[in-house]
Amino acid sequence: MAGGTEIGWEPHQVALPGGGPPAAVTVAPVALHLLGAVENGPRRTPCAAGPEPEGLGPLEGTVLDCLHEPLTARELVRHPDVRLGRP
């Protein structure tokens, strides 16, 4: 993903040390939103909205796949594909 920080870390990598895997999964839709791949769906939940950006890492790709149906942050963190780290 091209939205990394100046130190070369992706947004979810920055969130991981402070909040663990749930924080990394919660930040991923924000990064995807900034790339135009996610927008607000029903009940203001994140939902996939456009073509998949090139260069997504495994976490962002899995999160985007899960967001083809609107999910709350809590549902996303508990989604089996995200928990198992399936690409």
N, C-alpha and C positions, 0 to 999 in steps of 0.2 A: 504494500500500500504506500502510496506516495505522500501521505500526510504525516510523515514522521517528524520528530522534533529535531533540533539542531544537533543533538548528541546521537542521532541515528535510531532512537527508540520509537516504536509505534505507540499510539495512545494507550492501547491495552497493556503494553509492557510498562508504561509509566504508572498505571493504576495498580498493577499486580502487587508490588511490594507493600503498598499502603493498605490495600483492602482484600488481597487474595483473589482467587478466581472469580468470586461474585462481582468484584469491582471491575475486573477486566472484561467480563461479559456485559456489564452494564455500560461501559464506555464504548464498546464496539458499535452499537447502533448510532451513537453520536458521531463517530468517525464516518460511518457509512452514510449518515445524513449529510455530512459536509461534502461527501463525494457525489451526492445526488441520487444515491441508490435506495434511500429509505425516506419515507415521508410519514406524516401523522395519518393513522388509519382511524377506524371506529374507536370511540372512547379515548381518543388522543394516544393510542398505542402505536409504536413504530410498526411500519409495514413496508415490505419491499415495493419499490416504485419505478424502477427503470432498469436499464441494462446493467449487468454486473460489471463494475469497474475492473480494469486490468490490474494485475499485480496484487490481488488480495491475498493475505496470508490465510493459513488454515482456520484460525479463529473467526476472522471476519467472513470468510466464505461460508462457514458452518452457520454463523449467526444470520447471514443474509438468506441462506436456504430456509432456515426456520421461520424467517419473517415473511414468507409468502402467505402466512396467515397472521393476523394481528395478535401479538402477545404482549403482555405487560412485562416489565423488567423481572418481576418475581417468577413469572411463567417461563421466561427465556432462560433464566439462571437454572431452573429446574428441568428444562427440556432434556430428554434423554440423549439426543444427538450432541448437544452442547456439553453435557456432563461427561460423555464418553470421548469427546474430542474427535468426533468423526468429521473428516473433511468433506 
